[in-house]
Amino acid sequence: MIQIEIIADSPKDLLEQIQEHIGGVVTEQWSEYTLKLNNKFGIGSIKFIPFDWGVNLLEFQIKFHEEIDLKIKSIESFNPIRFIYASKGSFKHRFGIHKEEKKVSQFESFIFTNKDGGTNHIIFPKDEKLDINVIQIVRKHFLKKRTTNVSTLNKKLYEVFVDTDHDNRFANYGTLNLKMADLIKGLYKIKAKGMLRILKIESRVYEILSLHIQQHNRLLNGVKLPEHMSRSELKLIRTLSSDIIKNPAKEYSLEQLSFKSGLTQSKLQEGFKFLYKKTVTEYIRHVRLESAREMLKDSDLNVSQIVYSVGFSSRSYFSKIFKEKYGITPNSFKKKLKTVA
């Protein structure tokens, strides 16, 4: 195991101190700082993006060739609340005063902060592909934001956010959350440049943060995973949903999806309702409409061509449900885009 001791006044310091131990090259573009690594210690990247009001993002997309222990010292000038999610791979955590390490597996979240002077150990495994998303919030700066109203948070999180003197440590281990994986996946699809790119990423970061808070609320209220479905079955549901997004035009049926996944039709419905708040049919229709809207924006195809390319068989039905969902007909939507352009 390689232990990297971090005493950072800022998240950028954290990136640079990691580089001092394991090498790599740090580059900067549009206020995104990326440590790229391809050596005996690992291959991949660690990215840091700062935003206003004490919010920043760390992304680990990397495979370490050795077990890595980030020993992070909490100091007064930089002791954020960290909201962490593992889209791929896993990691372990322990406070310095504890001996027991707790594992955070794929698709699980973790929220923690420490007292000033305390240490945090984040342990990354050897030879495991990682995709770890870390939102860090410096409380003294964040609370100055005009739209920050932490009084609406549940009691536990409220106490954590207003603890600007860092007198308490806090840890919350979340359960399976596949919706967060889809949101984080959207981060990697952002193709804009410059200020527009940073604004889009920041918007998505706040969406992810809100999901962390919602999940914590659900845990406090005792809302658990569906009683009759396992984690592996919910992961199968997510795989099916990804297939539908990739190929919305394909003809889908409950029977076909049930056969492909090995899940009963009732479990399919239960899983889709739990993850996406929609039945299977509603989810397929939603994906097709979203795909059609993107094609109306980004392609030169006419409405009839788009209707059939996303899996609908009736233009009149498509126009009807498009207007119900977006409040405008497809033709009017396309004309409006041309006017704006």
Secondary structure per residue as TSV (DSSP state, phi and psi in degrees):
chain	resnum	aa	ss	phi	psi
A	1	M	-	360.0	138.4
A	2	I	E	-105.4	121.3
A	3	Q	E	-99.4	127.4
A	4	I	E	-113.6	113.0
A	5	E	E	-86.7	125.0
A	6	I	E	-114.6	120.9
A	7	I	-	-124.4	92.8
A	8	A	-	-114.1	136.1
A	9	D	S	-86.7	-9.8
A	10	S	S	-160.0	163.0
A	11	P	H	-64.3	-28.6
A	12	K	H	-65.2	-38.0
A	13	D	H	-58.9	-39.8
A	14	L	H	-59.1	-44.6
A	15	L	H	-63.0	-44.0
A	16	E	H	-67.9	-34.9
A	17	Q	H	-72.6	-32.6
A	18	I	H	-63.2	-44.5
A	19	Q	H	-58.8	-38.8
A	20	E	H	-59.4	-30.8
A	21	H	H	-90.8	-36.3
A	22	I	H	-120.7	3.2
A	23	G	-	79.8	-156.6
A	24	G	-	95.7	178.0
A	25	V	E	-123.8	130.9
A	26	V	E	-97.8	126.6
A	27	T	E	-120.2	159.8
A	28	E	E	-133.0	132.5
A	29	Q	E	-149.2	124.3
A	30	W	T	54.4	40.8
A	31	S	T	67.5	17.4
A	32	E	E	-102.4	122.3
A	33	Y	E	-105.3	124.3
A	34	T	E	-125.0	124.8
A	35	L	E	-95.0	113.5
A	36	K	E	-101.8	133.4
A	37	L	E	-129.0	134.4
A	38	N	E	-157.0	79.0
A	39	N	E	-151.0	-161.7
A	40	K	T	-68.3	-15.5
A	41	F	T	-89.7	-24.5
A	42	G	E	166.5	177.1
A	43	I	E	-139.6	132.9
A	44	G	E	139.5	-151.9
A	45	S	E	-147.1	155.1
A	46	I	E	-126.8	123.4
A	47	K	E	-116.4	142.5
A	48	F	E	-127.2	128.8
A	49	I	E	-130.0	117.9
A	50	P	E	-88.8	145.0
A	51	F	-	-124.6	180.0
A	52	D	S	-73.9	165.0
A	53	W	T	63.1	32.5
A	54	G	T	77.5	14.8
A	55	V	E	-103.3	135.2
A	56	N	E	-148.2	164.5
A	57	L	E	-123.9	134.5
A	58	L	E	-118.3	132.3
A	59	E	E	-124.6	123.4
A	60	F	E	-103.6	109.4
A	61	Q	E	-121.1	87.2
A	62	I	E	-158.0	157.1
A	63	K	E	-125.8	116.1
A	64	F	E	-84.3	140.9
A	65	H	S	-88.5	-7.1
A	66	E	S	-133.4	153.9
A	67	E	-	-66.0	130.6
A	68	I	E	-116.3	127.9
A	69	D	E	-112.1	106.7
A	70	L	E	-83.2	109.0
A	71	K	E	-97.1	99.0
A	72	I	E	-101.6	119.6
A	73	K	E	-83.9	129.6
A	74	S	-	-86.9	120.2
A	75	I	B	-123.4	163.2
A	76	E	T	-59.3	-39.9
A	77	S	T	-75.0	-22.9
A	78	F	B	-148.0	92.1
A	79	N	-	-139.7	73.1
A	80	P	-	-78.2	166.8
A	81	I	E	-82.0	133.9
A	82	R	E	-113.8	128.1
A	83	F	E	-110.8	112.1
A	84	I	E	-118.8	142.2
A	85	Y	E	-139.7	136.0
A	86	A	E	-103.0	99.8
A	87	S	E	-74.0	-30.3
A	88	K	E	-145.9	137.6
A	89	G	S	81.1	-163.2
A	90	S	-	-151.2	171.8
A	91	F	E	-155.5	169.0
A	92	K	E	-121.7	157.6
A	93	H	E	-140.6	147.2
A	94	R	E	-154.1	148.9
A	95	F	E	-77.1	152.8
A	96	G	T	-59.6	-27.8
A	97	I	T	-81.0	-8.5
A	98	H	-	-108.5	154.6
A	99	K	-	-98.5	-28.5
A	100	E	-	-76.4	130.6
A	101	E	-	-97.4	136.2
A	102	K	E	-111.3	133.1
A	103	K	E	-90.6	136.6
A	104	V	E	-110.8	114.1
A	105	S	-	-89.8	175.2
A	106	Q	T	-55.8	138.8
A	107	F	T	70.4	17.7
A	108	E	E	-113.1	156.1
A	109	S	E	-116.5	166.4
A	110	F	E	-155.0	132.0
A	111	I	E	-120.9	132.3
A	112	F	E	-157.2	158.4
A	113	T	E	-153.5	168.0
A	114	N	-	-133.6	168.9
A	115	K	-	-73.4	155.0
A	116	D	T	-58.6	134.3
A	117	G	T	92.4	-14.9
A	118	G	-	-79.6	164.8
A	119	T	E	-119.6	149.3
A	120	N	E	-122.6	133.1
A	121	H	E	-110.0	117.7
A	122	I	E	-111.6	115.6
A	123	I	E	-110.2	118.4
A	124	F	E	-98.7	136.8
A	125	P	-	-74.8	163.4
A	126	K	T	-82.3	137.8
A	127	D	T	56.3	41.5
A	128	E	-	-129.5	124.4
A	129	K	-	-64.7	129.1
A	130	L	E	-118.7	140.5
A	131	D	E	-137.0	92.7
A	132	I	E	-116.3	124.6
A	133	N	E	-105.8	125.7
A	134	V	E	-126.3	116.1
A	135	I	E	-100.6	124.4
A	136	Q	E	-113.7	133.3
A	137	I	E	-125.2	117.4
A	138	V	-	-84.8	111.8
A	139	R	H	-63.1	-42.0
A	140	K	H	-59.5	-37.1
A	141	H	H	-79.3	-40.9
A	142	F	H	-64.3	-37.6
A	143	L	T	-70.5	-13.6
A	144	K	T	-82.9	-11.1
A	145	K	S	-67.6	129.8
A	146	R	T	-59.2	-36.6
A	147	T	T	-87.5	1.8
A	148	T	-	-81.1	113.7
A	149	N	-	-124.5	80.7
A	150	V	G	-70.7	-11.0
A	151	S	G	-64.2	-17.3
A	152	T	G	-83.5	-8.1
A	153	L	S	-74.9	162.3
A	154	N	-	-65.6	163.2
A	155	K	H	-57.3	-43.2
A	156	K	H	-64.6	-48.5
A	157	L	H	-68.1	-35.3
A	158	Y	H	-57.9	-46.0
A	159	E	H	-63.1	-35.3
A	160	V	H	-68.6	-44.4
A	161	F	H	-67.8	-37.5
A	162	V	H	-85.2	-2.9
A	163	D	-	-80.2	67.4
A	164	T	T	-75.5	-10.7
A	165	D	T	-91.4	-2.1
A	166	H	-	58.2	50.2
A	167	D	-	-87.7	-12.4
A	168	N	-	-131.6	150.9
A	169	R	-	-103.2	153.9
A	170	F	E	-149.3	139.4
A	171	A	E	-146.4	134.3
A	172	N	E	-137.0	120.2
A	173	Y	E	-98.2	116.2
A	174	G	E	-81.8	175.9
A	175	T	E	-102.5	-172.5
A	176	L	E	-56.9	130.2
A	177	N	-	-142.3	97.4
A	178	L	H	-83.2	-23.9
A	179	K	H	-63.9	-35.8
A	180	M	H	-64.1	-36.2
A	181	A	H	-61.2	-38.9
A	182	D	H	-67.7	-39.0
A	183	L	H	-64.0	-44.6
A	184	I	H	-66.5	-36.7
A	185	K	H	-58.8	-34.9
A	186	G	H	-64.1	-27.0
A	187	L	H	-58.8	-39.9
A	188	Y	T	-76.5	-10.9
A	189	K	T	-93.0	-4.2
A	190	I	-	-71.8	118.0
A	191	K	-	-107.2	-4.0
A	192	A	-	-64.0	168.0
A	193	K	-	-123.5	160.7
A	194	G	H	62.1	-141.3
A	195	M	H	-60.9	-39.1
A	196	L	H	-60.8	-40.6
A	197	R	H	-62.3	-47.0
A	198	I	H	-63.0	-40.3
A	199	L	H	-63.2	-41.6
A	200	K	H	-66.6	-40.8
A	201	I	H	-65.3	-42.9
A	202	E	H	-60.8	-41.7
A	203	S	H	-60.1	-42.9
A	204	R	H	-67.9	-36.2
A	205	V	H	-60.7	-41.4
A	206	Y	H	-68.1	-32.5
A	207	E	H	-63.2	-44.5
A	208	I	H	-63.8	-42.4
A	209	L	H	-59.7	-41.3
A	210	S	H	-64.0	-34.5
A	211	L	H	-67.1	-39.1
A	212	H	H	-57.4	-45.6
A	213	I	H	-67.4	-41.9
A	214	Q	H	-61.0	-41.5
A	215	Q	H	-65.4	-39.8
A	216	H	H	-61.9	-40.4
A	217	N	H	-60.1	-43.7
A	218	R	H	-64.1	-39.8
A	219	L	H	-63.8	-40.5
A	220	L	H	-65.3	-34.0
A	221	N	T	-86.0	1.1
A	222	G	T	79.6	18.1
A	223	V	-	-80.4	120.2
A	224	K	-	-114.4	-178.4
A	225	L	S	-64.1	157.7
A	226	P	-	-52.1	135.8
A	227	E	T	-60.4	-35.0
A	228	H	T	-102.3	13.2
A	229	M	-	-127.1	137.4
A	230	S	-	-89.5	169.2
A	231	R	H	-61.3	-41.2
A	232	S	H	-65.0	-34.4
A	233	E	H	-69.5	-38.5
A	234	L	H	-66.5	-34.1
A	235	K	H	-66.2	-35.0
A	236	L	H	-63.5	-39.4
A	237	I	H	-60.5	-43.5
A	238	R	H	-63.8	-38.1
A	239	T	H	-61.8	-42.5
A	240	L	H	-62.2	-43.4
A	241	S	H	-63.9	-36.7
A	242	S	H	-65.2	-39.1
A	243	D	H	-63.0	-39.9
A	244	I	H	-65.8	-40.4
A	245	I	H	-64.7	-40.3
A	246	K	H	-69.4	-31.9
A	247	N	-	-139.2	70.9
A	248	P	T	-66.6	-23.1
A	249	A	T	-76.0	-16.1
A	250	K	S	-63.2	148.3
A	251	E	-	-81.8	118.1
A	252	Y	-	-112.8	148.3
A	253	S	-	-144.1	159.3
A	254	L	H	-59.2	-40.5
A	255	E	H	-61.7	-46.2
A	256	Q	H	-66.2	-43.5
A	257	L	H	-67.6	-34.8
A	258	S	H	-66.0	-43.6
A	259	F	H	-64.3	-43.1
A	260	K	H	-64.5	-41.1
A	261	S	H	-89.4	-22.1
A	262	G	T	80.7	8.3
A	263	L	-	-97.9	149.1
A	264	T	-	-69.4	160.9
A	265	Q	H	-62.6	-35.9
A	266	S	H	-67.0	-37.7
A	267	K	H	-68.6	-36.1
A	268	L	H	-59.1	-47.6
A	269	Q	H	-63.7	-43.3
A	270	E	H	-63.3	-42.3
A	271	G	H	-66.7	-44.3
A	272	F	H	-65.8	-38.2
A	273	K	H	-66.8	-37.2
A	274	F	H	-68.8	-45.2
A	275	L	H	-81.6	-36.7
A	276	Y	H	-124.0	2.9
A	277	K	S	57.0	31.1
A	278	K	S	-143.5	151.4
A	279	T	-	-70.1	171.3
A	280	V	H	-60.0	-46.7
A	281	T	H	-62.7	-42.6
A	282	E	H	-63.9	-37.5
A	283	Y	H	-67.0	-44.0
A	284	I	H	-61.0	-44.4
A	285	R	H	-62.8	-41.7
A	286	H	H	-60.5	-46.0
A	287	V	H	-63.8	-41.2
A	288	R	H	-65.3	-40.1
A	289	L	H	-66.7	-42.3
A	290	E	H	-63.2	-41.8
A	291	S	H	-63.5	-41.5
A	292	A	H	-64.1	-41.8
A	293	R	H	-62.3	-41.7
A	294	E	H	-63.8	-38.4
A	295	M	H	-69.3	-35.2
A	296	L	H	-61.9	-35.1
A	297	K	H	-78.0	-40.3
A	298	D	H	-110.0	-5.4
A	299	S	-	-122.3	167.0
A	300	D	-	-95.9	6.6
A	301	L	-	-67.7	147.9
A	302	N	-	-82.8	173.7
A	303	V	H	-60.7	-42.7
A	304	S	H	-61.7	-42.1
A	305	Q	H	-63.2	-40.5
A	306	I	H	-67.5	-40.0
A	307	V	H	-51.8	-49.5
A	308	Y	H	-79.9	-25.6
A	309	S	H	-75.2	-17.3
A	310	V	T	-105.7	3.4
A	311	G	T	106.8	3.2
A	312	F	-	-88.7	150.1
A	313	S	S	-109.0	-7.2
A	314	S	-	-132.6	121.7
A	315	R	H	-67.1	-38.8
A	316	S	H	-65.5	-40.6
A	317	Y	H	-65.2	-42.6
A	318	F	H	-59.5	-46.7
A	319	S	H	-61.4	-38.7
A	320	K	H	-63.9	-50.4
A	321	I	H	-76.3	-26.4
A	322	F	H	-63.5	-45.8
A	323	K	H	-66.2	-38.2
A	324	E	H	-60.8	-37.4
A	325	K	H	-81.9	-41.7
A	326	Y	H	-111.9	-5.1
A	327	G	S	75.5	18.1
A	328	I	S	-156.0	147.8
A	329	T	-	-75.3	158.0
A	330	P	H	-58.2	-41.6
A	331	N	H	-63.3	-44.2
A	332	S	H	-65.8	-36.4
A	333	F	H	-62.6	-44.9
A	334	K	H	-67.4	-39.8
A	335	K	H	-64.7	-38.4
A	336	K	H	-63.9	-39.2
A	337	L	H	-63.4	-40.5
A	338	K	H	-65.3	-36.8
A	339	T	H	-65.0	-43.3
A	340	V	H	-64.6	-41.8
A	341	A	-	-64.5	360.0
